[in-house]
Amino acid sequence: MINFIPQWQSRFNRDTPDSDLQPKADPPKTIDLKTIGLGLNEPVHALDKNASKSTITDKSFYNDQPLSEQLIEAIDLDPNSLKIDWNKPGDAYEPKLPVLKARRITDASGDGSLAEVFEDGALRINFNSEGWPEYFNEIQISDRVQRVEHDASVNASVTAKDLETGETIDLGTQRVEPGQGSFLVNLKDKLNAVSTGSLRDHYSIQVDFSGGYDNRPLDSFSEAITLIKPMEYGSNHLGDETSNKFNYSDVGSAIGSARIFKGRGGTDYLNLEGIRSSDVLSFNGGAGINPATASDLGQQAFYGGTVFDTLSLKNGDELYLQGIERLRFSDVTIDLTPNIDTTSNRQWNTQVMDVNGAWRFNTGSDDVVLVSLDTGFDANAAGDADVHGDLNHAVNRTATNTVDPADDDPDHGHKAMSVMAAAHDGSEVAGVAPDASLWAYNLYAGGTNLYEAIESAMDQRQTNQRLVFQGGIQGEGWWTNGSTRDELINLLGSTAETGFFSIAAGNGGPGGEPFSDPNYLNSVSGVAQAESQFGNIASVGALQFTGQAREDDLINVTGTDLASYSNRGSNLTLVAPTDNWSINNSSGNVVGFGGTSSANPNLAGVAALVWSENTQINGEELREILIGSAMDLGASGFDNTFGSGLVNAESAMRRAHALDQNQELASFWMNNEFMA
């Protein structure tokens, strides 16, 4: 094993964490429910009210892995190959770059460090054409004395010279307009930040402008930048669906000046060892860090096709953060989640999908409508819709259902709508997208059919509105519910621009109700199969927790697995939490709600949040973002058990925000390759 830990780094030699402090939880117990009908009452696991509670101490962040192994894991190469001088790490190889009063070549991320750029980042080239000669836009006379107007656009060529090796790299040539003022240069896969003794390299960027009918020189300038390779790999930088505890330490400028921490699901902590809150230079563009306003978005930094919280320290280190809920300084712990609804603290679905982080961006909007294709609302004694106050914003598009409780669950639709859209009022449950518009359709007794419901919603949509359909519809019978199969396929095909469908994968496996599907291992059920044909349809499997623990009084999971009954296969798109708390009707009773019919409202709610952030994308692009941002579970990449993984609200939201704020910069990375 490599061993190069200097004396001053001995703080990394930690004991193994105390096993008594590790979260423990008993397996969930099963509640027996009557399950008859078309998938309206599914088995549900009891949410563990006796989940273990862990205390956050310094030991919670101890890592017994040697520093050498941590570094190899974090930077994906052996630091020994850099021949670092550990007595003065990085300093001996740092050239004295000129200090510029004004820069024309800057980091495009917007994180405030104008001359320092992360590897695979982007540059912004600023220029002023006012002093350029007039000849590039003049009209020339041809040999036949004809007036010929030449294109007034300009060629901008950019090269980079490695100041250590002298190598010159072509960064491309692009056409710019004289009055454009600036343009972007994508550095992805073009420049290497690794140099002798450091994960930092220095380049001189040369920019040359030419134009006119004979492509004459117009302007030229060069400036130096520092390219930095961030630590971003390994268990201390990348989390999972559980609560993760990351540790930051100052390891010197040679290797540690840039870090990327991605917490993803669960309540995630970043412990800043030996750092006080007063040691923060800036957070999200603001001077220092203010605990009272830290959850505000501020100035987000662009990198890897998405945006990050940016924590800049006075020691020169720069930290990019996603999915981090708590910053633990030596003097104070700062909560980065907005104070919206404390009832979400006990909901494992909002924690495991990182919804709390997404709520920093929005909680839904009138421009996005959640359309429930389910049982709609039951009738109360007066014959009116039996709706709880948390769903008063719902528009009931059909008659109340006349479902006989002895046959099916008349409150099934109410439960699903509460999961995805219940108001945040400090009671009952907190919906995923409480401020999205909500329409209820009853597809069961006393209501309409599937075809007419979809057609009605599309007809009533305002020009600016996007529709997210939540369908607790499983089984082959729905293909011909009010239409032929071909007619329904044609209707679904017409919705790609303004519609998105989140459809239950089906409960055809062992323990599922109300029917057994012998093909449940190979395919999802019914209309959910259309995800293979249309890019705006997602089939949703049911993810269960295998244990729970409280972190800072928030319910988190200690493990997850696909529900045994959940359909799977090559046409499973994503998985989302089942066994959620829900509101059954106007009584306000909070009850467990299970099955894939409980999973798809979670995905629908997340889709509504993401679309509310950027309504310029279409339904197919929305699904791409949800897939690209999902947390991989099981086998690496897509698999038939978890599809593309667990939906992650914050990660998807950040991609949509990046595309909305600067589409050109965000589009340097595709929806299936951005940093998630």
C-alpha positions in Angstrom: 0.0 0.0 0.0 1.2 3.5 -0.9 2.3 5.4 2.2 3.3 9.0 1.7 1.4 10.8 4.5 3.4 13.6 5.9 3.5 14.4 9.6 1.2 17.4 9.2 -1.4 15.1 7.7 -1.7 12.7 10.6 -5.2 13.9 11.4 -6.4 11.5 8.6 -5.3 8.5 10.7 -8.6 7.8 12.4 -10.0 4.9 14.3 -12.8 2.9 12.9 -16.2 4.5 13.6 -17.9 3.2 16.7 -20.4 0.6 15.6 -22.7 1.6 18.4 -23.3 4.9 16.6 -24.3 3.3 13.3 -28.1 3.5 12.5 -30.0 0.3 13.1 -33.6 -0.3 12.2 -35.8 -3.4 12.2 -37.3 -4.6 8.9 -40.6 -3.0 8.2 -43.7 -4.9 9.2 -46.4 -5.7 6.7 -50.0 -4.5 7.2 -52.6 -6.8 5.8 -55.1 -4.9 3.7 -58.1 -6.1 1.7 -56.9 -5.9 -1.9 -59.4 -6.3 -4.7 -60.2 -4.5 -7.9 -57.9 -3.0 -10.5 -54.9 -2.2 -8.4 -56.6 0.2 -6.1 -55.5 -1.2 -2.8 -51.9 -2.5 -2.8 -49.9 -4.0 0.0 -48.2 -1.3 2.1 -45.4 -1.6 4.6 -45.7 0.2 8.0 -43.4 3.2 8.2 -41.1 2.5 11.1 -42.0 4.9 13.9 -39.3 3.4 16.0 -36.4 4.2 13.6 -33.1 4.6 15.3 -31.7 8.0 16.0 -28.1 8.8 15.6 -26.2 11.7 17.2 -23.9 13.7 15.0 -20.4 14.0 16.6 -16.9 14.4 15.2 -16.7 10.6 15.1 -19.5 10.5 12.7 -17.1 11.9 10.1 -14.1 9.8 10.9 -12.6 7.9 7.9 -10.3 5.0 8.7 -9.1 4.8 5.1 -5.5 6.1 4.7 -5.1 9.5 3.1 -3.2 7.9 0.2 -6.2 5.7 -0.7 -8.6 8.5 -0.2 -6.7 10.7 -2.7 -6.4 7.9 -5.3 -10.1 7.4 -5.0 -11.0 11.1 -5.2 -8.9 12.1 -8.2 -8.8 8.7 -10.0 -4.9 8.7 -10.2 -2.0 8.0 -8.0 -0.7 11.2 -6.3 2.7 9.6 -6.1 3.0 10.1 -9.8 2.9 13.8 -9.3 6.1 13.9 -7.2 4.6 16.4 -4.8 6.8 18.2 -2.4 4.7 17.6 0.8 6.7 20.2 2.8 5.4 23.0 0.5 2.6 21.3 -1.5 2.0 23.1 -4.8 4.0 26.2 -4.0 7.2 25.2 -5.7 5.5 24.7 -9.0 3.2 27.7 -9.0 4.4 30.3 -11.6 3.9 33.9 -10.9 1.1 34.9 -13.3 0.6 38.6 -14.0 -2.1 40.3 -12.0 -4.7 41.9 -14.4 -6.9 44.8 -13.5 -9.5 43.7 -16.0 -9.8 40.3 -17.7 -11.2 39.5 -21.1 -10.8 35.7 -20.7 -12.6 34.4 -17.7 -14.0 31.3 -16.1 -17.6 30.9 -17.5 -18.9 29.2 -14.4 -19.8 32.4 -12.6 -18.3 31.3 -9.3 -16.3 34.5 -8.9 -12.8 33.0 -9.5 -12.2 34.7 -12.9 -8.8 33.2 -13.7 -9.3 29.7 -12.2 -11.2 27.1 -14.2 -12.1 23.5 -13.4 -11.0 20.9 -15.8 -13.7 20.2 -18.4 -15.2 23.6 -17.7 -15.7 26.5 -20.1 -14.2 30.0 -20.8 -16.0 33.2 -21.6 -14.2 35.4 -24.1 -15.2 39.1 -23.9 -14.4 41.4 -26.7 -15.2 44.9 -27.9 -15.4 45.6 -31.7 -15.7 49.4 -31.4 -12.0 49.8 -32.3 -11.9 47.4 -35.1 -11.2 48.8 -38.6 -14.1 49.4 -40.9 -12.9 47.3 -43.9 -14.3 44.0 -42.6 -17.9 45.2 -43.3 -17.3 47.1 -46.6 -18.9 46.4 -49.9 -16.4 45.3 -52.6 -16.7 45.8 -56.4 -16.2 42.6 -58.4 -14.3 42.3 -61.7 -17.6 42.8 -63.6 -18.3 46.0 -61.6 -21.1 44.4 -59.6 -21.7 45.3 -56.0 -21.0 42.3 -53.8 -22.0 42.4 -50.1 -19.8 40.3 -47.9 -20.8 38.6 -44.7 -20.0 40.9 -41.8 -19.5 38.1 -39.2 -16.1 37.4 -37.7 -14.0 34.3 -37.1 -12.7 33.9 -33.6 -9.9 31.4 -33.2 -8.8 30.2 -29.8 -5.7 28.2 -28.8 -4.2 27.3 -25.4 -0.4 27.0 -24.7 0.7 24.8 -21.7 3.1 27.0 -19.8 4.9 24.0 -18.4 5.4 21.9 -21.5 5.0 24.5 -24.3 2.4 22.4 -26.1 -0.2 24.3 -28.0 -3.8 23.0 -28.2 -6.4 24.2 -30.7 -9.7 25.1 -28.9 -11.6 25.7 -32.1 -12.8 28.5 -34.3 -16.3 29.9 -34.3 -18.3 32.7 -36.0 -19.3 35.7 -33.9 -21.1 38.9 -34.6 -19.2 42.1 -34.1 -21.7 43.4 -31.6 -22.0 40.1 -29.7 -19.7 41.1 -26.9 -18.7 37.7 -25.7 -18.7 34.0 -26.6 -18.1 30.7 -24.9 -15.4 28.1 -25.4 -16.0 24.5 -24.3 -13.0 22.9 -22.6 -14.5 19.5 -22.2 -12.0 16.7 -23.0 -9.6 19.3 -24.4 -7.2 20.5 -21.6 -5.5 18.5 -18.8 -5.1 20.0 -15.4 -2.4 17.6 -14.2 1.1 19.0 -14.2 4.3 18.2 -12.4 3.7 18.1 -8.7 0.2 19.3 -8.9 -3.4 18.9 -10.0 -3.2 22.5 -11.3 -1.8 23.5 -14.7 -1.3 26.9 -16.3 -2.2 27.9 -19.8 -1.9 31.0 -21.9 -5.1 31.5 -23.9 -4.6 33.2 -27.3 -7.6 34.7 -29.1 -7.4 35.9 -32.7 -10.2 37.7 -34.6 -10.4 38.0 -38.4 -13.0 39.0 -40.9 -14.0 40.7 -44.1 -14.0 39.3 -47.6 -10.3 38.4 -47.4 -10.4 37.3 -43.7 -8.0 40.0 -42.5 -6.8 40.2 -38.8 -9.0 42.4 -36.6 -7.9 41.9 -33.1 -5.7 39.6 -31.0 -5.0 39.2 -27.3 -3.9 36.5 -24.7 -4.2 36.0 -21.0 -3.2 33.2 -18.6 -5.5 30.9 -16.7 -5.1 28.2 -14.1 -6.8 24.9 -14.8 -7.7 22.8 -11.8 -8.6 19.1 -11.5 -11.3 18.8 -8.8 -11.6 15.9 -6.4 -14.9 14.4 -7.2 -14.8 10.6 -7.0 -15.2 8.1 -4.2 -17.3 7.6 -1.1 -16.1 10.9 0.5 -17.4 12.8 -2.5 -20.4 10.9 -3.9 -23.3 9.8 -1.8 -26.2 7.4 -2.2 -29.9 7.3 -1.1 -29.0 7.1 2.6 -27.7 9.9 4.9 -24.1 10.5 4.0 -21.4 12.3 6.0 -18.6 13.8 4.0 -15.4 15.3 5.4 -13.4 18.3 4.0 -9.8 18.9 5.1 -7.2 21.3 3.8 -4.6 19.1 2.1 -2.6 21.8 0.4 -3.0 23.6 -2.9 -1.1 20.9 -4.9 -4.1 18.5 -4.9 -6.9 19.9 -2.8 -7.9 23.3 -4.0 -11.0 22.1 -5.8 -13.6 19.7 -4.5 -17.0 18.5 -5.7 -19.4 16.9 -3.2 -22.6 15.4 -4.4 -24.8 14.1 -1.6 -27.7 13.0 -3.7 -30.5 11.2 -1.7 -30.9 11.5 2.1 -29.9 14.1 4.6 -26.3 14.7 3.8 -23.6 16.5 5.9 -20.4 18.1 4.9 -18.0 18.4 7.9 -15.5 21.2 7.4 -12.6 20.1 9.6 -10.9 22.9 11.4 -12.9 25.5 9.5 -15.0 28.2 11.2 -17.9 30.0 9.5 -15.8 33.1 9.6 -13.3 31.3 7.3 -15.7 31.4 4.4 -14.8 34.0 1.8 -18.1 33.7 -0.1 -21.1 31.4 -0.5 -23.1 31.5 -3.7 -21.7 34.9 -4.7 -22.3 36.6 -1.4 -19.6 37.7 1.0 -19.1 35.2 3.9 -22.0 32.9 4.8 -25.2 33.9 6.7 -27.0 31.0 8.4 -30.3 32.8 8.0 -30.1 33.1 4.3 -27.9 30.2 3.3 -30.8 28.3 1.7 -31.3 31.1 -0.8 -30.0 30.2 -4.3 -27.8 33.2 -4.8 -25.3 32.9 -7.7 -25.1 29.3 -8.7 -22.0 28.1 -10.5 -22.2 26.3 -13.9 -20.2 23.1 -14.3 -20.7 19.8 -16.0 -24.0 20.9 -17.6 -25.6 21.7 -14.3 -25.3 24.2 -11.4 -23.7 24.0 -8.0 -23.7 25.8 -4.7 -20.2 27.3 -4.4 -18.3 27.6 -1.1 -15.1 29.6 -1.3 -12.7 29.5 1.7 -10.2 32.0 2.7 -7.4 29.4 2.3 -8.1 29.4 -1.4 -10.0 26.2 -1.7 -13.2 26.1 -3.7 -16.0 23.6 -3.0 -18.9 22.8 -5.4 -21.9 21.2 -3.7 -25.1 19.4 -4.7 -27.5 17.5 -2.5 -25.7 18.8 0.7 -28.3 19.7 3.4 -26.0 20.6 6.3 -22.7 22.4 6.5 -20.9 21.6 9.7 -18.3 24.2 10.7 -16.3 24.0 13.9 -18.5 26.8 15.4 -21.9 26.2 13.8 -24.0 23.9 11.7 -25.9 25.6 8.9 -29.1 24.1 7.3 -29.3 24.6 3.6 -32.8 23.3 3.2 -35.7 25.8 3.1 -38.1 26.0 6.1 -41.2 25.0 4.3 -43.1 22.2 6.0 -41.9 20.2 9.0 -44.3 17.4 8.3 -41.9 16.4 5.5 -39.4 15.5 8.2 -41.2 12.1 8.8 -41.7 11.4 5.1 -39.0 9.1 3.7 -40.0 9.9 0.2 -39.0 13.5 0.3 -35.6 12.7 1.9 -34.7 9.8 -0.4 -35.6 11.7 -3.6 -33.8 14.9 -2.4 -37.0 16.9 -2.7 -36.0 19.3 0.1 -33.1 20.5 -2.1 -35.4 21.0 -5.1 -37.8 23.1 -3.0 -35.0 25.7 -2.9 -35.8 26.4 -6.5 -39.6 26.1 -6.6 -42.6 24.2 -5.2 -44.5 24.1 -8.5 -46.3 26.7 -10.6 -49.6 27.4 -12.3 -47.8 26.7 -15.6 -47.6 23.0 -14.8 -50.7 21.0 -14.2 -50.7 17.6 -12.4 -53.4 15.5 -14.0 -54.6 12.6 -11.9 -55.9 9.7 -13.9 -57.4 7.7 -11.1 -60.5 7.4 -9.0 -60.9 11.2 -8.7 -62.8 12.1 -5.5 -65.3 10.1 -3.5 -68.6 11.8 -2.6 -69.5 13.1 0.8 -72.9 12.8 2.5 -74.1 15.9 0.6 -73.0 14.4 -2.7 -70.1 16.8 -3.2 -66.5 15.9 -3.7 -65.0 14.6 -0.4 -61.8 16.7 -0.6 -59.4 17.5 2.3 -58.4 21.1 2.6 -54.8 20.4 1.6 -56.2 19.6 -1.9 -58.6 22.5 -2.2 -56.7 23.8 -5.2 -57.7 20.7 -7.2 -60.2 21.1 -10.0 -62.5 18.1 -10.3 -63.0 17.5 -14.0 -65.4 14.6 -13.7 -68.2 13.5 -11.5 -67.4 12.0 -8.1 -66.8 8.3 -8.1 -69.5 5.7 -7.1 -66.9 3.0 -6.2 -68.3 0.6 -3.7 -65.8 0.3 -0.8 -66.5 -3.4 -0.6 -65.1 -3.7 -4.1 -62.4 -1.1 -4.5 -60.9 1.9 -2.7 -62.8 5.1 -3.5 -60.1 7.2 -1.9 -57.3 5.8 -4.0 -57.1 8.9 -6.2 -57.2 11.2 -3.1 -54.3 9.4 -1.6 -52.2 9.7 -4.8 -53.0 13.4 -5.2 -52.0 14.1 -1.6 -48.6 12.4 -2.2 -47.8 14.6 -5.1 -49.6 17.9 -4.4 -50.8 18.3 -0.7 -50.4 21.8 0.6 -47.6 22.7 2.9 -49.4 23.8 6.0 -47.6 22.1 8.8 -50.1 19.2 9.2 -51.0 15.9 7.6 -48.4 15.4 4.8 -46.3 17.6 2.5 -46.9 17.1 -1.2 -44.0 17.0 -3.6 -45.3 19.8 -5.8 -47.9 21.7 -3.6 -48.0 24.8 -5.8 -48.6 23.1 -9.2 -52.1 23.2 -10.6 -54.1 20.0 -10.0 -56.9 18.4 -12.0 -58.7 15.3 -10.9 -60.2 12.7 -13.3 -62.3 9.8 -12.2 -61.7 6.8 -14.5 -63.8 4.4 -12.4 -67.4 4.0 -11.5 -69.4 7.1 -12.3 -66.6 8.8 -14.2 -65.1 8.9 -17.7 -62.7 6.7 -19.6 -58.9 6.9 -20.1 -59.1 8.1 -23.7 -61.6 10.9 -23.0 -59.7 12.0 -19.8 -56.4 12.5 -21.7 -58.2 14.2 -24.6 -60.1 16.5 -22.2 -57.0 17.6 -20.4 -55.2 18.4 -23.6 -58.2 20.4 -24.8 -58.5 22.4 -21.6 -54.8 23.2 -21.4 -53.8 26.8 -21.7 -51.1 27.7 -24.3 -48.5 28.2 -21.6 -49.4 25.1 -19.6 -47.6 21.8 -19.4 -49.4 18.6 -18.3 -48.0 15.9 -16.0 -50.3 12.9 -16.1 -50.2 10.6 -13.0 -51.7 7.2 -13.9 -52.4 4.6 -11.3 -53.5 2.5 -14.2 -52.2 -1.0 -14.6 -53.3 -4.0 -16.5 -54.0 -4.6 -20.2 -57.6 -3.5 -20.0 -56.6 0.2 -20.0 -55.4 0.0 -23.6 -59.0 -0.2 -24.8 -60.7 1.9 -22.1 -62.8 4.2 -24.3 -60.9 3.6 -27.5 -59.1 1.1 -29.6 -55.4 0.4 -28.8 -54.4 2.2 -32.0 -56.5 5.2 -31.2 -54.9 5.5 -27.7 -51.4 5.1 -29.2 -52.1 8.0 -31.6 -53.4 10.2 -28.8 -50.3 9.5 -26.7 -48.1 10.3 -29.6 -49.7 13.8 -29.9 -48.7 14.8 -26.4 -44.9 14.8 -26.6 -44.5 18.6 -26.8 -46.6 19.6 -23.7 -47.3 16.3 -21.9 -45.5 13.9 -19.7 -46.8 10.6 -18.2 -45.8 8.9 -15.0 -47.5 5.5 -15.1 -47.4 2.7 -12.5 -45.3 -0.2 -13.7 -47.7 -2.7 -12.2 -48.0 -5.0 -9.2 -47.8 -8.3 -11.0 -45.1 -10.0 -8.9 -45.3 -12.1 -5.7 -47.4 -10.4 -3.0 -49.0 -8.0 -5.5 -52.6 -7.4 -6.0 -55.1 -7.6 -7.5 -53.7 -9.9 -10.2 -50.7 -12.0 -10.9 -48.6 -11.3 -14.0 -46.5 -14.3 -15.1 -44.4 -11.9 -17.2 -43.7 -9.4 -14.3 -39.9 -10.0 -14.5 -39.7 -9.1 -18.1 -42.1 -6.3 -18.7 -44.1 -3.5 -17.0 -47.9 -3.7 -17.2 -50.5 -2.2 -19.6 -50.1 1.4 -20.8 -46.8 1.8 -19.0 -45.3 -0.3 -21.8 -45.7 2.7 -24.1 -42.5 4.1 -22.5 -40.6 2.2 -25.1 -42.5 3.9 -27.9 -42.8 7.5 -26.6 -40.1 9.5 -25.0 -42.5 11.4 -22.8 -43.8 8.4 -20.9 -42.1 6.9 -17.9 -43.0 3.6 -16.3 -42.4 3.7 -12.5 -41.4 0.8 -10.3 -42.0 0.7 -6.5 -38.9 1.2 -4.2 -39.2 0.2 -0.6 -37.0 1.0 2.4 -35.3 -1.9 4.2 -34.5 0.2 7.3 -34.9 3.7 8.6 -33.0 6.1 10.9 -33.5 9.6 12.1 -30.9 12.2 11.2 -31.4 15.6 12.8 -35.0 14.4 13.4 -35.6 13.7 9.7 -36.6 10.2 8.6 -33.9 8.7 6.3 -33.4 5.2 5.0 -30.6 2.8 5.8 -31.2 0.7 2.7 -33.7 0.2 -0.2 -34.9 -2.5 -2.5 -37.4 -3.0 -5.2 -40.8 -4.2 -3.9 -41.2 -7.9 -4.6 -44.5 -7.3 -6.4 -43.3 -4.5 -8.7 -43.1 -5.3 -12.4 -39.7 -4.8 -14.0 -38.0 -5.5 -17.3 -36.3 -3.7 -20.2 -39.2 -1.2 -20.4 -39.0 -0.1 -16.7 -37.9 3.6 -16.8 -37.3 4.6 -13.2 -38.2 3.7 -9.6 -39.7 6.0 -6.9 -40.7 5.5 -3.2 -43.7 3.5 -2.2 -45.2 3.0 1.2 -45.8 6.7 1.7 -47.9 8.7 4.1 -51.1 10.0 2.4 -54.4 11.7 3.2 -57.3 9.4 2.6 -60.2 12.0 2.4 -61.7 15.1 4.0 -61.3 13.5 7.4 -57.6 14.2 7.3 -56.6 10.7 8.4 -53.0 10.1 7.5 -52.6 6.5 6.2 -50.0 4.3 4.6 -50.3 4.1 0.8 -48.4 1.4 -1.1 -47.9 -0.4 -4.4 -46.6 1.1 -7.7 -49.7 3.4 -7.5 -47.9 5.1 -4.6 -44.6 5.3 -6.5 -45.8 7.1 -9.7 -47.3 10.1 -7.9 -43.8 10.8 -6.4 -42.3 10.8 -9.9 -45.1 12.9 -11.2 -44.6 15.5 -8.4 -40.9 15.7 -9.2 -41.6 16.1 -12.9 -43.9 19.0 -12.1 -41.2 20.7 -10.0 -38.6 20.3 -12.8 -40.9 21.4 -15.5 -42.0 24.4 -13.4 -38.3 25.5 -13.4 -38.0 25.4 -17.2 -41.1 25.2 -19.4 -39.1 25.6 -22.5 -38.2 21.9 -22.6 -40.7 19.4 -24.0 -42.0 16.2 -22.5 -39.3 14.0 -24.1 -36.5 16.3 -22.8 -38.1 16.2 -19.3 -37.9 12.5 -19.3 -34.2 12.6 -20.5 -33.4 14.9 -17.6 -35.2 12.7 -15.0 -33.3 9.7 -16.4 -29.9 11.5 -16.6 -30.2 12.7 -13.1 -31.4 9.5 -11.5 -29.4 7.7 -8.9 -28.1 4.4 -10.2 -29.1 1.4 -8.1 -28.2 -2.2 -8.5 -26.0 -3.1 -11.4 -24.1 -0.2 -13.0 -26.1 1.6 -15.6 -29.6 0.6 -16.7 -30.8 -2.7 -15.4 -34.2 -4.6 -15.5 -34.7 -4.3 -11.8 -34.3 -0.6 -11.1 -34.5 0.8 -14.7 -32.3 3.9 -14.8 -32.5 4.3 -11.1 -34.1 6.3 -8.3 -35.5 9.7 -9.3 -33.5 12.6 -7.8 -35.5 15.8 -7.6 -32.6 18.2 -6.8 -30.3 16.9 -9.4 -33.0 17.0 -12.1 -34.0 20.5 -10.9 -30.4 21.8 -11.2 -30.1 20.6 -14.8 -33.4 22.3 -15.7 -32.3 25.5 -14.0 -29.0 25.4 -15.9 -30.7 25.0 -19.2 -33.1 27.8 -18.3 -30.4 30.3 -17.2 -27.9 29.6 -20.0 -28.9 27.0 -22.5 -25.7 27.3 -24.6 -23.4 26.8 -21.6 -25.5 24.0 -20.1 -25.8 22.3 -23.5 -22.0 21.6 -23.7 -23.2 18.5 -21.8 -26.1 16.3 -23.0 -29.1 15.3 -20.9 -27.7 11.8 -20.6 -24.1 12.9 -19.6 -24.4 15.9 -17.4 -22.9 15.7 -13.9 -25.5 14.1 -11.6 
